[in-house]
Amino acid sequence: MRMCYGRFFRSKFLYTFIVLFLTMKAHGAFQLQRVNVQELANSIVALMSFSAIPDLASSSLAVNNAQTGNPAISMTQFGGGFTISHSTPLYLEGAAAYSRYDPKFIASDGTETRSVPLKWNSGTLQGGVGWDFEIARNWVIRPIFNFSFGMIFSDTEIGAAVIADYKGMEGLDFLDNGNLTVGGLGGAGMIAYEFHDDIKGEDVDLQLRYSYIHLQSMGGSRSVSGYSDSETANIYYRFRAPMFDWRLLGEPFRYVLETSGSHYMGDQTGVLGFHYLATVGAGIELDSSDYNVWVTRTRLVGRYMFGDNVTGWSVGLACSF
């Protein structure tokens, strides 16, 4: 069985999400100028693709604002996948994700500046259907069809003093309590290896995956639309084995070692300031399969995460059913 997961990541990388150039008109009021709302919408949809593609490294991110230290971007995803059985090799996966984006507009009247936060939230549901084709003992090729649906909405009203002279500005309804409904279709190809040693009680899992998804706005604020074409290539390895002769709940108490690497392509490239993320982790696993409970195994894993310009940590809780 596959795992379901949820993680938290804190970036040490000082990252500026959006910089907008602002100037002053002759009468001295706070003004916005050269605000490209369409590019902003596309960037937000590209960020949404991190939630629409299953990926261990980016399943939860919090990227700090360089000036305030508060998360400018935070993402959390819970999901998993499994193959029904060896005789019915239908593979199913799914995930639910929540994200919050907090870009900052800096308004100026020439003598004073003000920070104008625009807080957007998004919720995403992702699913996939695939089939396992066995190519060798313990090896399968797994093509997957993926689909995604999400909503992006703002919970902020722009101050009237800032937009007083921009009532006709294109895309203003998206900036001020705007929303977008986004749908996506895509696919993935996976090569998976699974090995279990009944004598030693060891398990080895290896997955290589390439994913692509096209996200397109389908409704919402009439003045803008957003889209993205995103690709992710990743590798995941996990090793589990008994820890000494310790037993708990009637089964061996096991340790877990894992590593992963993800490379982001397409519209995801550099949108968060990095092109790849890698993780190394260690943890423990509790086996409850001797009991009549839904969850058969529970894992707690700590991970160190790194990439170009970023380092961080995570703690993950995973379950097998």
Order of alpha helices (4+ residues) and beta strands (2+ residues): alpha-beta-beta-beta-beta-beta-beta-beta-beta-alpha-alpha-beta-beta-beta-beta-beta-beta-beta
